[in-house]
């Protein structure tokens, strides 16, 4: 049986309230009671027209939040350049993405990705991604391959971890 002096008063006992116990533990520096904002993940599908650029908002970063592990995934046969923007200003630019050479003659196009290593974008602000398709033509001339006319291009998925 638990003694009433050990049960918080907001649960019918005689001990201090649960909030008072938690606050006292925080003030004492109890590592088990630390509160941190949980991380979240944001993702966005981005469509880029042939030989054009597209800017898409990925996340709204609050004060104290930062985005990292920004990754771009694709199966597109076109090469692309990726820029990361905060409030419209480039914080990372010119990251290249190219399909594996094996995709040129493939029946199925292998997915590939790029991760922005070491990049951490701190808020507050609007985190956006600009993807510019660099190829105006396919990896292979579409007249020489019926597969290439059905080849994926211009579709990307961008993901980032947001933590505070």
Order of alpha helices (4+ residues) and beta strands (2+ residues): alpha-beta-beta-beta-beta-beta-beta-beta-beta-beta
